[in-house]
Amino acid sequence: MDPSALSSPEMQQFLNQEKERAMLNEMVSKLTVKCWDKCITGTPGSKFSSSESACLFNCAQRYMDMNLIIMKRFQSMQ
């Protein structure tokens, strides 16, 4: 591969998209682990109970809200 191709705008855009995708995957993974551990206390059945569903929903909302607040704070510091 031509080394100058690595600095092309298209390559930079591709790398930024891949970086964002990796960050999103990491966030979803962390959210899944944290909310599962918090909300699912026993062996899950064929579907979640209403309290488990509510807990998972609220946990995911709080996690996403906090990530948004943190990202905005970092952006304002730059």
N, CA, C and O atoms as a CHARMM CRD file, in Angstrom:
* protein
*
  312
    1    1 MET  N      0.84400  -1.17900   0.00000 PROA 1      0.00000
    2    1 MET  CA     0.00000   0.00000   0.00000 PROA 1      0.00000
    3    1 MET  C      0.88600   1.23900   0.00000 PROA 1      0.00000
    4    1 MET  O      1.90900   1.28900   0.68300 PROA 1      0.00000
    5    2 ASP  N      0.49100   2.19800  -0.74900 PROA 2      0.00000
    6    2 ASP  CA     1.20200   3.46900  -0.83800 PROA 2      0.00000
    7    2 ASP  C      1.05900   4.21700   0.49800 PROA 2      0.00000
    8    2 ASP  O     -0.06700   4.45100   0.93600 PROA 2      0.00000
    9    3 PRO  N      2.15700   4.59500   1.15200 PROA 3      0.00000
   10    3 PRO  CA     2.07500   5.29900   2.44100 PROA 3      0.00000
   11    3 PRO  C      1.27200   6.58900   2.38100 PROA 3      0.00000
   12    3 PRO  O      0.64900   6.97300   3.37100 PROA 3      0.00000
   13    4 SER  N      1.27500   7.26400   1.23500 PROA 4      0.00000
   14    4 SER  CA     0.51300   8.50600   1.13600 PROA 4      0.00000
   15    4 SER  C     -0.99400   8.24700   1.16800 PROA 4      0.00000
   16    4 SER  O     -1.77100   9.14800   1.48100 PROA 4      0.00000
   17    5 ALA  N     -1.40400   7.02700   0.84700 PROA 5      0.00000
   18    5 ALA  CA    -2.83100   6.69100   0.88500 PROA 5      0.00000
   19    5 ALA  C     -3.36800   6.71100   2.31200 PROA 5      0.00000
   20    5 ALA  O     -4.56000   6.93200   2.52500 PROA 5      0.00000
   21    6 LEU  N     -2.49700   6.48100   3.28500 PROA 6      0.00000
   22    6 LEU  CA    -2.92300   6.48300   4.68800 PROA 6      0.00000
   23    6 LEU  C     -3.33500   7.86500   5.16300 PROA 6      0.00000
   24    6 LEU  O     -4.10000   7.98900   6.11900 PROA 6      0.00000
   25    7 SER  N     -2.83900   8.90300   4.50800 PROA 7      0.00000
   26    7 SER  CA    -3.17100  10.26100   4.93300 PROA 7      0.00000
   27    7 SER  C     -4.24800  10.88800   4.06100 PROA 7      0.00000
   28    7 SER  O     -4.56400  12.06500   4.23000 PROA 7      0.00000
   29    8 SER  N     -4.81300  10.13300   3.14100 PROA 8      0.00000
   30    8 SER  CA    -5.85900  10.68200   2.28200 PROA 8      0.00000
   31    8 SER  C     -7.11100  10.97700   3.10600 PROA 8      0.00000
   32    8 SER  O     -7.35600  10.31400   4.11400 PROA 8      0.00000
   33    9 PRO  N     -7.90300  11.96100   2.69000 PROA 9      0.00000
   34    9 PRO  CA    -9.13800  12.28100   3.42200 PROA 9      0.00000
   35    9 PRO  C    -10.08900  11.09000   3.52900 PROA 9      0.00000
   36    9 PRO  O    -10.75100  10.90800   4.55100 PROA 9      0.00000
   37   10 GLU  N    -10.15300  10.28200   2.47300 PROA 10     0.00000
   38   10 GLU  CA   -11.04300   9.12300   2.50500 PROA 10     0.00000
   39   10 GLU  C    -10.59100   8.11900   3.56300 PROA 10     0.00000
   40   10 GLU  O    -11.40900   7.55700   4.29000 PROA 10     0.00000
   41   11 MET  N     -9.28000   7.90200   3.63800 PROA 11     0.00000
   42   11 MET  CA    -8.75600   6.96600   4.62900 PROA 11     0.00000
   43   11 MET  C     -8.97600   7.50100   6.04500 PROA 11     0.00000
   44   11 MET  O     -9.32900   6.74300   6.94800 PROA 11     0.00000
   45   12 GLN  N     -8.77300   8.78500   6.23600 PROA 12     0.00000
   46   12 GLN  CA    -8.99000   9.37700   7.55000 PROA 12     0.00000
   47   12 GLN  C    -10.45900   9.26000   7.96200 PROA 12     0.00000
   48   12 GLN  O    -10.76600   8.97400   9.11900 PROA 12     0.00000
   49   13 GLN  N    -11.35600   9.48400   7.00700 PROA 13     0.00000
   50   13 GLN  CA   -12.78100   9.34300   7.29800 PROA 13     0.00000
   51   13 GLN  C    -13.11200   7.89400   7.65900 PROA 13     0.00000
   52   13 GLN  O    -13.85200   7.64200   8.61000 PROA 13     0.00000
   53   14 PHE  N    -12.57200   6.96000   6.91100 PROA 14     0.00000
   54   14 PHE  CA   -12.79100   5.54500   7.19500 PROA 14     0.00000
   55   14 PHE  C    -12.27600   5.18400   8.58700 PROA 14     0.00000
   56   14 PHE  O    -12.96200   4.50200   9.34800 PROA 14     0.00000
   57   15 LEU  N    -11.06800   5.64200   8.91800 PROA 15     0.00000
   58   15 LEU  CA   -10.48700   5.34200  10.22700 PROA 15     0.00000
   59   15 LEU  C    -11.31300   5.95500  11.35400 PROA 15     0.00000
   60   15 LEU  O    -11.49500   5.32800  12.39800 PROA 15     0.00000
   61   16 ASN  N    -11.81000   7.16300  11.15600 PROA 16     0.00000
   62   16 ASN  CA   -12.65900   7.79600  12.16400 PROA 16     0.00000
   63   16 ASN  C    -13.95500   7.02500  12.35300 PROA 16     0.00000
   64   16 ASN  O    -14.41800   6.85200  13.48000 PROA 16     0.00000
   65   17 GLN  N    -14.54200   6.56100  11.25600 PROA 17     0.00000
   66   17 GLN  CA   -15.77200   5.77400  11.35800 PROA 17     0.00000
   67   17 GLN  C    -15.52400   4.46500  12.09600 PROA 17     0.00000
   68   17 GLN  O    -16.33500   4.05100  12.92500 PROA 17     0.00000
   69   18 GLU  N    -14.41400   3.81800  11.79800 PROA 18     0.00000
   70   18 GLU  CA   -14.08500   2.56500  12.48000 PROA 18     0.00000
   71   18 GLU  C    -13.81700   2.78700  13.96900 PROA 18     0.00000
   72   18 GLU  O    -14.19200   1.96700  14.80700 PROA 18     0.00000
   73   19 LYS  N    -13.16900   3.89500  14.28300 PROA 19     0.00000
   74   19 LYS  CA   -12.90200   4.23800  15.68100 PROA 19     0.00000
   75   19 LYS  C    -14.21900   4.47100  16.42200 PROA 19     0.00000
   76   19 LYS  O    -14.38900   4.00100  17.54700 PROA 19     0.00000
   77   20 GLU  N    -15.14800   5.19300  15.79800 PROA 20     0.00000
   78   20 GLU  CA   -16.45500   5.43000  16.41300 PROA 20     0.00000
   79   20 GLU  C    -17.22100   4.12200  16.58900 PROA 20     0.00000
   80   20 GLU  O    -17.87200   3.91200  17.61300 PROA 20     0.00000
   81   21 ARG  N    -17.14400   3.25000  15.59700 PROA 21     0.00000
   82   21 ARG  CA   -17.81800   1.95900  15.68100 PROA 21     0.00000
   83   21 ARG  C    -17.25100   1.12900  16.83700 PROA 21     0.00000
   84   21 ARG  O    -18.00000   0.49000  17.57600 PROA 21     0.00000
   85   22 ALA  N    -15.94200   1.14300  16.98300 PROA 22     0.00000
   86   22 ALA  CA   -15.30700   0.40000  18.07400 PROA 22     0.00000
   87   22 ALA  C    -15.70900   0.96900  19.43200 PROA 22     0.00000
   88   22 ALA  O    -15.94900   0.21700  20.37600 PROA 22     0.00000
   89   23 MET  N    -15.78200   2.28900  19.52900 PROA 23     0.00000
   90   23 MET  CA   -16.19100   2.92500  20.78400 PROA 23     0.00000
   91   23 MET  C    -17.64000   2.57600  21.11600 PROA 23     0.00000
   92   23 MET  O    -17.96700   2.32000  22.27500 PROA 23     0.00000
   93   24 LEU  N    -18.50300   2.56600  20.10800 PROA 24     0.00000
   94   24 LEU  CA   -19.90600   2.21000  20.32100 PROA 24     0.00000
   95   24 LEU  C    -20.02500   0.75900  20.77400 PROA 24     0.00000
   96   24 LEU  O    -20.77800   0.45600  21.70000 PROA 24     0.00000
   97   25 ASN  N    -19.28900  -0.13400  20.12800 PROA 25     0.00000
   98   25 ASN  CA   -19.31100  -1.54500  20.53100 PROA 25     0.00000
   99   25 ASN  C    -18.83400  -1.72500  21.95900 PROA 25     0.00000
  100   25 ASN  O    -19.40200  -2.51800  22.71000 PROA 25     0.00000
  101   26 GLU  N    -17.79400  -0.99300  22.33800 PROA 26     0.00000
  102   26 GLU  CA   -17.29000  -1.08300  23.70700 PROA 26     0.00000
  103   26 GLU  C    -18.32600  -0.57400  24.70000 PROA 26     0.00000
  104   26 GLU  O    -18.51800  -1.16800  25.76100 PROA 26     0.00000
  105   27 MET  N    -18.99800   0.53300  24.35600 PROA 27     0.00000
  106   27 MET  CA   -20.00700   1.09000  25.24000 PROA 27     0.00000
  107   27 MET  C    -21.17200   0.11900  25.41800 PROA 27     0.00000
  108   27 MET  O    -21.65300  -0.07200  26.53500 PROA 27     0.00000
  109   28 VAL  N    -21.62600  -0.49200  24.33200 PROA 28     0.00000
  110   28 VAL  CA   -22.72900  -1.45300  24.41300 PROA 28     0.00000
  111   28 VAL  C    -22.31900  -2.66100  25.25100 PROA 28     0.00000
  112   28 VAL  O    -23.11900  -3.17900  26.03000 PROA 28     0.00000
  113   29 SER  N    -21.09000  -3.10200  25.09300 PROA 29     0.00000
  114   29 SER  CA   -20.61000  -4.23700  25.86800 PROA 29     0.00000
  115   29 SER  C    -20.58900  -3.90900  27.36300 PROA 29     0.00000
  116   29 SER  O    -21.04100  -4.70800  28.18300 PROA 29     0.00000
  117   30 LYS  N    -20.06800  -2.74300  27.71100 PROA 30     0.00000
  118   30 LYS  CA   -20.02700  -2.33900  29.11600 PROA 30     0.00000
  119   30 LYS  C    -21.43100  -2.17300  29.68200 PROA 30     0.00000
  120   30 LYS  O    -21.71000  -2.58400  30.80800 PROA 30     0.00000
  121   31 LEU  N    -22.31600  -1.56200  28.88400 PROA 31     0.00000
  122   31 LEU  CA   -23.69400  -1.37400  29.31900 PROA 31     0.00000
  123   31 LEU  C    -24.35000  -2.72500  29.58300 PROA 31     0.00000
  124   31 LEU  O    -25.02900  -2.90200  30.59500 PROA 31     0.00000
  125   32 THR  N    -24.15100  -3.66100  28.68900 PROA 32     0.00000
  126   32 THR  CA   -24.74400  -4.98900  28.83200 PROA 32     0.00000
  127   32 THR  C    -24.27200  -5.67000  30.10700 PROA 32     0.00000
  128   32 THR  O    -25.08100  -6.21100  30.86200 PROA 32     0.00000
  129   33 VAL  N    -22.98000  -5.64400  30.34800 PROA 33     0.00000
  130   33 VAL  CA   -22.42900  -6.30700  31.53800 PROA 33     0.00000
  131   33 VAL  C    -22.93000  -5.63400  32.80800 PROA 33     0.00000
  132   33 VAL  O    -23.40400  -6.31000  33.72200 PROA 33     0.00000
  133   34 LYS  N    -22.82900  -4.31400  32.87500 PROA 34     0.00000
  134   34 LYS  CA   -23.22500  -3.60100  34.09000 PROA 34     0.00000
  135   34 LYS  C    -24.71400  -3.75800  34.39400 PROA 34     0.00000
  136   34 LYS  O    -25.09700  -4.04000  35.53000 PROA 34     0.00000
  137   35 CYS  N    -25.54500  -3.57500  33.37600 PROA 35     0.00000
  138   35 CYS  CA   -26.98500  -3.66300  33.60800 PROA 35     0.00000
  139   35 CYS  C    -27.42300  -5.10000  33.88600 PROA 35     0.00000
  140   35 CYS  O    -28.30600  -5.33400  34.71100 PROA 35     0.00000
  141   36 TRP  N    -26.81300  -6.04900  33.20600 PROA 36     0.00000
  142   36 TRP  CA   -27.15500  -7.46200  33.45800 PROA 36     0.00000
  143   36 TRP  C    -26.82400  -7.81600  34.90200 PROA 36     0.00000
  144   36 TRP  O    -27.64900  -8.39600  35.60900 PROA 36     0.00000
  145   37 ASP  N    -25.61500  -7.46600  35.34100 PROA 37     0.00000
  146   37 ASP  CA   -25.20400  -7.79100  36.70700 PROA 37     0.00000
  147   37 ASP  C    -26.08500  -7.11100  37.74400 PROA 37     0.00000
  148   37 ASP  O    -26.34800  -7.67700  38.80500 PROA 37     0.00000
  149   38 LYS  N    -26.54000  -5.90400  37.44300 PROA 38     0.00000
  150   38 LYS  CA   -27.36300  -5.15500  38.38300 PROA 38     0.00000
  151   38 LYS  C    -28.80300  -5.66700  38.42200 PROA 38     0.00000
  152   38 LYS  O    -29.40500  -5.74100  39.49300 PROA 38     0.00000
  153   39 CYS  N    -29.35500  -6.01700  37.26300 PROA 39     0.00000
  154   39 CYS  CA   -30.79300  -6.27700  37.16400 PROA 39     0.00000
  155   39 CYS  C    -31.19800  -7.74200  37.16300 PROA 39     0.00000
  156   39 CYS  O    -32.30500  -8.07500  37.58700 PROA 39     0.00000
  157   40 ILE  N    -30.33900  -8.60700  36.70100 PROA 40     0.00000
  158   40 ILE  CA   -30.69400 -10.02900  36.61500 PROA 40     0.00000
  159   40 ILE  C    -29.99600 -10.74600  37.76600 PROA 40     0.00000
  160   40 ILE  O    -28.80500 -11.04700  37.70100 PROA 40     0.00000
  161   41 THR  N    -30.75700 -11.00800  38.80600 PROA 41     0.00000
  162   41 THR  CA   -30.16100 -11.54600  40.02900 PROA 41     0.00000
  163   41 THR  C    -30.20800 -13.06400  40.10200 PROA 41     0.00000
  164   41 THR  O    -29.42900 -13.67300  40.83400 PROA 41     0.00000
  165   42 GLY  N    -31.09900 -13.67100  39.36400 PROA 42     0.00000
  166   42 GLY  CA   -31.20100 -15.13400  39.37500 PROA 42     0.00000
  167   42 GLY  C    -30.96400 -15.68600  37.98800 PROA 42     0.00000
  168   42 GLY  O    -30.46600 -14.99600  37.09900 PROA 42     0.00000
  169   43 THR  N    -31.32600 -16.92500  37.82200 PROA 43     0.00000
  170   43 THR  CA   -31.21500 -17.54900  36.50600 PROA 43     0.00000
  171   43 THR  C    -32.37200 -17.04400  35.65200 PROA 43     0.00000
  172   43 THR  O    -33.53300 -17.18400  36.03600 PROA 43     0.00000
  173   44 PRO  N    -32.06300 -16.45700  34.49700 PROA 44     0.00000
  174   44 PRO  CA   -33.15400 -15.91900  33.66900 PROA 44     0.00000
  175   44 PRO  C    -34.01100 -17.03600  33.08900 PROA 44     0.00000
  176   44 PRO  O    -33.52200 -18.11500  32.75600 PROA 44     0.00000
  177   45 GLY  N    -35.29200 -16.74700  32.98000 PROA 45     0.00000
  178   45 GLY  CA   -36.21300 -17.70100  32.36400 PROA 45     0.00000
  179   45 GLY  C    -36.30800 -17.43300  30.87400 PROA 45     0.00000
  180   45 GLY  O    -35.38400 -16.89900  30.26100 PROA 45     0.00000
  181   46 SER  N    -37.43200 -17.80800  30.30800 PROA 46     0.00000
  182   46 SER  CA   -37.61300 -17.62200  28.87000 PROA 46     0.00000
  183   46 SER  C    -37.86100 -16.15700  28.51200 PROA 46     0.00000
  184   46 SER  O    -37.67500 -15.75800  27.36200 PROA 46     0.00000
  185   47 LYS  N    -38.28100 -15.35200  29.49700 PROA 47     0.00000
  186   47 LYS  CA   -38.40200 -13.91500  29.27900 PROA 47     0.00000
  187   47 LYS  C    -38.19500 -13.20700  30.61100 PROA 47     0.00000
  188   47 LYS  O    -38.29900 -13.81400  31.67700 PROA 47     0.00000
  189   48 PHE  N    -37.89700 -11.90500  30.53100 PROA 48     0.00000
  190   48 PHE  CA   -37.63000 -11.13300  31.73600 PROA 48     0.00000
  191   48 PHE  C    -38.92200 -10.82600  32.47800 PROA 48     0.00000
  192   48 PHE  O    -39.98400 -10.67500  31.87500 PROA 48     0.00000
  193   49 SER  N    -38.80900 -10.73400  33.80700 PROA 49     0.00000
  194   49 SER  CA   -39.95700 -10.29300  34.59900 PROA 49     0.00000
  195   49 SER  C    -40.14800  -8.80000  34.36100 PROA 49     0.00000
  196   49 SER  O    -39.27600  -8.14400  33.79200 PROA 49     0.00000
  197   50 SER  N    -41.27300  -8.26900  34.79200 PROA 50     0.00000
  198   50 SER  CA   -41.53100  -6.83300  34.59200 PROA 50     0.00000
  199   50 SER  C    -40.53300  -5.99100  35.37100 PROA 50     0.00000
  200   50 SER  O    -40.12600  -4.92900  34.89900 PROA 50     0.00000
  201   51 SER  N    -40.13400  -6.43900  36.54400 PROA 51     0.00000
  202   51 SER  CA   -39.16000  -5.66300  37.32000 PROA 51     0.00000
  203   51 SER  C    -37.77700  -5.72200  36.67300 PROA 51     0.00000
  204   51 SER  O    -37.04500  -4.73200  36.68500 PROA 51     0.00000
  205   52 GLU  N    -37.41400  -6.87700  36.10800 PROA 52     0.00000
  206   52 GLU  CA   -36.13600  -6.98800  35.40300 PROA 52     0.00000
  207   52 GLU  C    -36.13000  -6.10300  34.15700 PROA 52     0.00000
  208   52 GLU  O    -35.14100  -5.42700  33.87400 PROA 52     0.00000
  209   53 SER  N    -37.22700  -6.11100  33.42200 PROA 53     0.00000
  210   53 SER  CA   -37.33000  -5.27700  32.21700 PROA 53     0.00000
  211   53 SER  C    -37.22100  -3.80200  32.56600 PROA 53     0.00000
  212   53 SER  O    -36.50600  -3.05600  31.89700 PROA 53     0.00000
  213   54 ALA  N    -37.92800  -3.37700  33.61200 PROA 54     0.00000
  214   54 ALA  CA   -37.87400  -1.97800  34.02800 PROA 54     0.00000
  215   54 ALA  C    -36.47100  -1.61000  34.48700 PROA 54     0.00000
  216   54 ALA  O    -35.96900  -0.53600  34.15500 PROA 54     0.00000
  217   55 CYS  N    -35.84400  -2.48800  35.24100 PROA 55     0.00000
  218   55 CYS  CA   -34.48400  -2.24300  35.72000 PROA 55     0.00000
  219   55 CYS  C    -33.51400  -2.11800  34.55100 PROA 55     0.00000
  220   55 CYS  O    -32.69800  -1.19700  34.51700 PROA 55     0.00000
  221   56 LEU  N    -33.60000  -3.04000  33.59100 PROA 56     0.00000
  222   56 LEU  CA   -32.71800  -2.99200  32.42300 PROA 56     0.00000
  223   56 LEU  C    -32.92400  -1.70600  31.62900 PROA 56     0.00000
  224   56 LEU  O    -31.95500  -1.07600  31.20600 PROA 56     0.00000
  225   57 PHE  N    -34.16800  -1.31600  31.42700 PROA 57     0.00000
  226   57 PHE  CA   -34.47100  -0.09700  30.68700 PROA 57     0.00000
  227   57 PHE  C    -33.89900   1.12000  31.40600 PROA 57     0.00000
  228   57 PHE  O    -33.22400   1.94700  30.79400 PROA 57     0.00000
  229   58 ASN  N    -34.17000   1.22700  32.70500 PROA 58     0.00000
  230   58 ASN  CA   -33.68300   2.38000  33.47800 PROA 58     0.00000
  231   58 ASN  C    -32.16000   2.41100  33.54600 PROA 58     0.00000
  232   58 ASN  O    -31.55200   3.47600  33.44000 PROA 58     0.00000
  233   59 CYS  N    -31.55700   1.26600  33.71800 PROA 59     0.00000
  234   59 CYS  CA   -30.09800   1.17500  33.77300 PROA 59     0.00000
  235   59 CYS  C    -29.49200   1.64600  32.45600 PROA 59     0.00000
  236   59 CYS  O    -28.54800   2.43600  32.45100 PROA 59     0.00000
  237   60 ALA  N    -30.02800   1.16700  31.35100 PROA 60     0.00000
  238   60 ALA  CA   -29.51500   1.56200  30.03300 PROA 60     0.00000
  239   60 ALA  C    -29.69400   3.06000  29.81200 PROA 60     0.00000
  240   60 ALA  O    -28.79300   3.72000  29.29400 PROA 60     0.00000
  241   61 GLN  N    -30.84500   3.60300  30.19900 PROA 61     0.00000
  242   61 GLN  CA   -31.08400   5.04500  30.05000 PROA 61     0.00000
  243   61 GLN  C    -30.07500   5.85900  30.85300 PROA 61     0.00000
  244   61 GLN  O    -29.49300   6.81400  30.34100 PROA 61     0.00000
  245   62 ARG  N    -29.87100   5.48300  32.10000 PROA 62     0.00000
  246   62 ARG  CA   -28.91100   6.21100  32.95100 PROA 62     0.00000
  247   62 ARG  C    -27.50100   6.11400  32.38700 PROA 62     0.00000
  248   62 ARG  O    -26.76100   7.09700  32.38200 PROA 62     0.00000
  249   63 TYR  N    -27.13200   4.93800  31.91500 PROA 63     0.00000
  250   63 TYR  CA   -25.79700   4.72600  31.35500 PROA 63     0.00000
  251   63 TYR  C    -25.59100   5.61700  30.12800 PROA 63     0.00000
  252   63 TYR  O    -24.55800   6.27400  29.99900 PROA 63     0.00000
  253   64 MET  N    -26.57900   5.63700  29.22800 PROA 64     0.00000
  254   64 MET  CA   -26.47500   6.46200  28.02800 PROA 64     0.00000
  255   64 MET  C    -26.46500   7.94600  28.37700 PROA 64     0.00000
  256   64 MET  O    -25.69400   8.71100  27.79700 PROA 64     0.00000
  257   65 ASP  N    -27.30700   8.35700  29.31200 PROA 65     0.00000
  258   65 ASP  CA   -27.34300   9.76300  29.73600 PROA 65     0.00000
  259   65 ASP  C    -25.99600  10.19500  30.31100 PROA 65     0.00000
  260   65 ASP  O    -25.49800  11.27800  30.00100 PROA 65     0.00000
  261   66 MET  N    -25.41300   9.34400  31.14800 PROA 66     0.00000
  262   66 MET  CA   -24.12600   9.69700  31.75100 PROA 66     0.00000
  263   66 MET  C    -23.02100   9.74900  30.70000 PROA 66     0.00000
  264   66 MET  O    -22.16000  10.62700  30.76300 PROA 66     0.00000
  265   67 ASN  N    -23.02500   8.84700  29.75500 PROA 67     0.00000
  266   67 ASN  CA   -22.02600   8.88700  28.69200 PROA 67     0.00000
  267   67 ASN  C    -22.15900  10.16500  27.87800 PROA 67     0.00000
  268   67 ASN  O    -21.15100  10.76500  27.50400 PROA 67     0.00000
  269   68 LEU  N    -23.37900  10.58800  27.60100 PROA 68     0.00000
  270   68 LEU  CA   -23.60400  11.82600  26.85800 PROA 68     0.00000
  271   68 LEU  C    -23.09600  13.02700  27.64600 PROA 68     0.00000
  272   68 LEU  O    -22.45400  13.91000  27.07900 PROA 68     0.00000
  273   69 ILE  N    -23.37200  13.06900  28.93500 PROA 69     0.00000
  274   69 ILE  CA   -22.89800  14.16500  29.78400 PROA 69     0.00000
  275   69 ILE  C    -21.37500  14.20700  29.80000 PROA 69     0.00000
  276   69 ILE  O    -20.77900  15.27800  29.68300 PROA 69     0.00000
  277   70 ILE  N    -20.75100  13.05500  29.94400 PROA 70     0.00000
  278   70 ILE  CA   -19.28600  12.98300  29.98500 PROA 70     0.00000
  279   70 ILE  C    -18.68700  13.42700  28.65500 PROA 70     0.00000
  280   70 ILE  O    -17.71000  14.17500  28.63900 PROA 70     0.00000
  281   71 MET  N    -19.25800  12.97700  27.54400 PROA 71     0.00000
  282   71 MET  CA   -18.74300  13.38200  26.22800 PROA 71     0.00000
  283   71 MET  C    -18.87300  14.89000  26.03200 PROA 71     0.00000
  284   71 MET  O    -17.95200  15.52900  25.52300 PROA 71     0.00000
  285   72 LYS  N    -20.01400  15.46500  26.43300 PROA 72     0.00000
  286   72 LYS  CA   -20.19000  16.91600  26.30800 PROA 72     0.00000
  287   72 LYS  C    -19.19000  17.66500  27.17700 PROA 72     0.00000
  288   72 LYS  O    -18.67000  18.70700  26.77600 PROA 72     0.00000
  289   73 ARG  N    -18.92100  17.13800  28.36000 PROA 73     0.00000
  290   73 ARG  CA   -17.97600  17.79600  29.26100 PROA 73     0.00000
  291   73 ARG  C    -16.57500  17.78900  28.64100 PROA 73     0.00000
  292   73 ARG  O    -15.88100  18.80600  28.66100 PROA 73     0.00000
  293   74 PHE  N    -16.16400  16.65400  28.09700 PROA 74     0.00000
  294   74 PHE  CA   -14.84500  16.57300  27.44700 PROA 74     0.00000
  295   74 PHE  C    -14.76200  17.50300  26.24600 PROA 74     0.00000
  296   74 PHE  O    -13.73000  18.13700  26.02400 PROA 74     0.00000
  297   75 GLN  N    -15.84100  17.59000  25.46800 PROA 75     0.00000
  298   75 GLN  CA   -15.84000  18.47100  24.30700 PROA 75     0.00000
  299   75 GLN  C    -15.72500  19.92700  24.71400 PROA 75     0.00000
  300   75 GLN  O    -15.06100  20.71000  24.03500 PROA 75     0.00000
  301   76 SER  N    -16.35900  20.29700  25.80600 PROA 76     0.00000
  302   76 SER  CA   -16.29300  21.69000  26.26200 PROA 76     0.00000
  303   76 SER  C    -14.92300  22.04800  26.82000 PROA 76     0.00000
  304   76 SER  O    -14.56100  23.22400  26.87000 PROA 76     0.00000
  305   77 MET  N    -14.15300  21.03500  27.24200 PROA 77     0.00000
  306   77 MET  CA   -12.82200  21.28200  27.78400 PROA 77     0.00000
  307   77 MET  C    -11.79100  21.47700  26.68700 PROA 77     0.00000
  308   77 MET  O    -10.70600  21.99100  26.96000 PROA 77     0.00000
  309   78 GLN  N    -12.08800  21.08700  25.46800 PROA 78     0.00000
  310   78 GLN  CA   -11.11500  21.18400  24.38700 PROA 78     0.00000
  311   78 GLN  C    -11.10100  22.55200  23.76500 PROA 78     0.00000
  312   78 GLN  O    -10.33300  22.80000  22.83600 PROA 78     0.00000
